[in-house]
Amino acid sequence: MSAEFNGNKTMPAQRAYIVLGWLFAALAAFASPYFAIIGIAFGALSNKQSRGSGNYIIIANIALSFMNFLIGLFNIYFIMLLQRWRW
């Protein structure tokens, strides 16, 4: 396969960046928001290969890591609330 961009076909390296970017977005949503840093980096690498191809990956990583952060804050608040309300 040539190193040029041929129509709708993506290069293997770019396809790997896209898949890894979405994988780290899922990890940022469910495991730790710190995985979003790696996902954003893969989105930027994908953008470097083909302009605009990693924008959704970057946005998804930021949004899902923020969602995970908010869920964590809610869990902390809920645990503190349960500790006050003793059975």
Backbone as CSV, one residue per row, in Angstrom:
resi,resn,N_x,N_y,N_z,CA_x,CA_y,CA_z,C_x,C_y,C_z
1,MET,0.856,-1.169,0.000,0.000,0.000,0.000,0.906,1.237,0.000
2,SER,0.573,2.189,-0.799,1.389,3.394,-0.893,1.153,4.302,0.305
3,ALA,2.044,5.255,0.470,1.956,6.174,1.594,1.003,7.331,1.310
4,GLU,0.412,7.363,0.139,-0.503,8.441,-0.212,-1.917,8.119,0.264
5,PHE,-2.713,9.159,0.354,-4.115,9.004,0.723,-4.897,8.705,-0.543
6,ASN,-5.532,7.533,-0.613,-6.241,7.105,-1.813,-7.744,7.107,-1.568
7,GLY,-8.424,8.151,-2.007,-9.884,8.192,-1.899,-10.351,8.131,-0.468
8,ASN,-11.291,7.206,-0.168,-11.821,7.031,1.179,-11.016,6.051,2.006
9,LYS,-10.029,5.423,1.400,-9.230,4.448,2.129,-8.243,5.176,3.032
10,THR,-8.171,4.733,4.284,-7.218,5.326,5.216,-5.978,4.458,5.282
11,MET,-4.883,5.079,5.625,-3.637,4.347,5.771,-3.704,3.503,7.033
12,PRO,-2.953,2.406,7.083,-2.999,1.545,8.277,-2.620,2.273,9.564
13,ALA,-1.644,3.186,9.500,-1.245,3.921,10.706,-2.380,4.827,11.168
14,GLN,-3.047,5.481,10.230,-4.151,6.362,10.601,-5.315,5.556,11.167
15,ARG,-5.596,4.418,10.587,-6.668,3.566,11.106,-6.350,3.125,12.533
16,ALA,-5.089,2.828,12.796,-4.686,2.446,14.151,-4.854,3.606,15.112
17,TYR,-4.519,4.828,14.672,-4.698,6.004,15.519,-6.170,6.216,15.843
18,ILE,-7.031,6.015,14.864,-8.467,6.211,15.075,-9.016,5.176,16.054
19,VAL,-8.645,3.915,15.860,-9.137,2.849,16.745,-8.617,3.056,18.164
20,LEU,-7.344,3.373,18.301,-6.791,3.592,19.635,-7.375,4.841,20.285
21,GLY,-7.662,5.859,19.493,-8.290,7.061,20.040,-9.658,6.765,20.629
22,TRP,-10.472,5.979,19.907,-11.796,5.617,20.434,-11.687,4.665,21.615
23,LEU,-10.692,3.783,21.601,-10.481,2.871,22.726,-10.158,3.656,23.989
24,PHE,-9.266,4.628,23.878,-8.925,5.432,25.045,-10.061,6.356,25.453
25,ALA,-10.939,6.732,24.526,-12.132,7.497,24.891,-13.046,6.651,25.774
26,ALA,-13.201,5.383,25.419,-14.023,4.487,26.245,-13.381,4.277,27.613
27,LEU,-12.068,4.138,27.645,-11.390,3.991,28.929,-11.518,5.267,29.766
28,ALA,-11.494,6.412,29.111,-11.663,7.681,29.831,-13.061,7.793,30.419
29,ALA,-14.028,7.197,29.755,-15.402,7.267,30.249,-15.626,6.338,31.437
30,PHE,-15.003,5.167,31.427,-15.332,4.163,32.437,-14.228,3.866,33.437
31,ALA,-12.967,4.133,33.111,-11.879,3.768,34.015,-11.287,4.991,34.708
32,SER,-10.639,5.845,33.956,-9.984,7.009,34.539,-9.941,8.136,33.517
33,PRO,-10.186,9.358,33.956,-10.129,10.481,33.020,-8.727,10.709,32.445
34,TYR,-7.699,10.172,33.082,-6.336,10.361,32.595,-6.091,9.668,31.257
35,PHE,-6.894,8.667,30.927,-6.756,8.014,29.625,-7.108,8.963,28.478
36,ALA,-7.830,10.018,28.783,-8.203,10.985,27.750,-6.988,11.700,27.178
37,ILE,-5.947,11.854,27.977,-4.733,12.514,27.491,-4.139,11.718,26.336
38,ILE,-4.090,10.410,26.495,-3.549,9.552,25.436,-4.498,9.551,24.237
39,GLY,-5.798,9.527,24.493,-6.784,9.554,23.412,-6.713,10.841,22.605
40,ILE,-6.502,11.965,23.280,-6.355,13.239,22.577,-5.096,13.229,21.725
41,ALA,-4.038,12.628,22.240,-2.797,12.536,21.463,-3.018,11.707,20.193
42,PHE,-3.757,10.603,20.300,-4.044,9.803,19.105,-4.945,10.563,18.138
43,GLY,-5.865,11.357,18.645,-6.687,12.197,17.773,-5.848,13.220,17.038
44,ALA,-4.874,13.797,17.729,-3.988,14.768,17.084,-3.108,14.096,16.033
45,LEU,-2.635,12.894,16.327,-1.840,12.158,15.338,-2.677,11.813,14.110
46,SER,-3.935,11.476,14.337,-4.832,11.199,13.217,-5.079,12.460,12.396
47,ASN,-5.216,13.593,13.064,-5.366,14.866,12.346,-4.126,15.198,11.535
48,LYS,-2.976,14.797,12.040,-1.733,15.056,11.326,-1.667,14.248,10.029
49,GLN,-2.228,13.037,10.045,-2.247,12.196,8.856,-3.236,12.721,7.822
50,SER,-4.437,13.060,8.284,-5.485,13.552,7.388,-6.277,14.618,8.131
51,ARG,-6.348,15.786,7.562,-6.957,16.925,8.238,-8.425,16.647,8.595
52,GLY,-8.778,16.869,9.855,-10.153,16.738,10.313,-10.578,15.340,10.703
53,SER,-9.694,14.362,10.578,-10.116,12.990,10.862,-10.124,12.660,12.347
54,GLY,-9.440,13.435,13.164,-9.388,13.135,14.590,-10.158,14.103,15.461
55,ASN,-10.905,15.005,14.850,-11.633,16.011,15.631,-12.664,15.384,16.555
56,TYR,-13.433,14.425,16.045,-14.446,13.771,16.879,-13.807,12.969,18.002
57,ILE,-12.651,12.415,17.740,-11.953,11.646,18.775,-11.531,12.573,19.906
58,ILE,-11.000,13.728,19.552,-10.558,14.693,20.566,-11.751,15.182,21.386
59,ILE,-12.832,15.536,20.719,-14.030,16.025,21.416,-14.615,14.935,22.312
60,ALA,-14.662,13.699,21.820,-15.208,12.594,22.615,-14.354,12.332,23.851
61,ASN,-13.037,12.388,23.711,-12.166,12.165,24.867,-12.373,13.235,25.926
62,ILE,-12.488,14.479,25.502,-12.692,15.562,26.470,-14.053,15.422,27.152
63,ALA,-15.097,15.171,26.374,-16.445,15.070,26.937,-16.586,13.859,27.859
64,LEU,-16.056,12.714,27.459,-16.208,11.514,28.280,-15.362,11.574,29.545
65,SER,-14.198,12.202,29.478,-13.407,12.339,30.698,-14.086,13.303,31.670
66,PHE,-14.710,14.354,31.143,-15.453,15.276,32.001,-16.663,14.575,32.627
67,MET,-17.331,13.725,31.853,-18.459,12.956,32.381,-17.991,12.024,33.508
68,ASN,-16.854,11.366,33.308,-16.311,10.480,34.340,-15.955,11.275,35.592
69,PHE,-15.414,12.458,35.414,-15.085,13.321,36.545,-16.342,13.699,37.333
70,LEU,-17.408,14.063,36.624,-18.659,14.426,37.301,-19.278,13.238,38.029
71,ILE,-19.201,12.064,37.432,-19.719,10.866,38.097,-18.917,10.580,39.361
72,GLY,-17.610,10.782,39.303,-16.777,10.603,40.493,-17.139,11.580,41.599
73,LEU,-17.383,12.844,41.234,-17.803,13.817,42.246,-19.143,13.443,42.858
74,PHE,-20.063,12.976,42.022,-21.363,12.544,42.529,-21.205,11.367,43.490
75,ASN,-20.338,10.427,43.164,-20.112,9.282,44.050,-19.536,9.707,45.386
76,ILE,-18.609,10.649,45.376,-18.038,11.139,46.624,-19.118,11.812,47.472
77,TYR,-19.938,12.648,46.828,-21.021,13.315,47.548,-22.011,12.298,48.121
78,PHE,-22.349,11.282,47.338,-23.307,10.272,47.778,-22.754,9.473,48.951
79,ILE,-21.479,9.128,48.920,-20.869,8.380,50.026,-20.844,9.232,51.287
80,MET,-20.504,10.513,51.147,-20.504,11.394,52.313,-21.912,11.558,52.878
81,LEU,-22.905,11.613,52.004,-24.283,11.723,52.446,-24.721,10.466,53.182
82,LEU,-24.316,9.304,52.702,-24.669,8.055,53.375,-23.988,7.928,54.726
83,GLN,-22.795,8.483,54.873,-22.112,8.396,56.156,-22.796,9.245,57.218
84,ARG,-23.425,10.339,56.810,-24.164,11.157,57.766,-25.443,10.486,58.216
85,TRP,-26.104,9.812,57.280,-27.374,9.165,57.561,-27.102,7.750,58.044
86,ARG,-27.010,7.579,59.338,-26.648,6.274,59.897,-27.894,5.410,60.037
87,TRP,-27.708,4.173,59.793,-28.817,3.215,59.855,-29.116,2.982,61.296
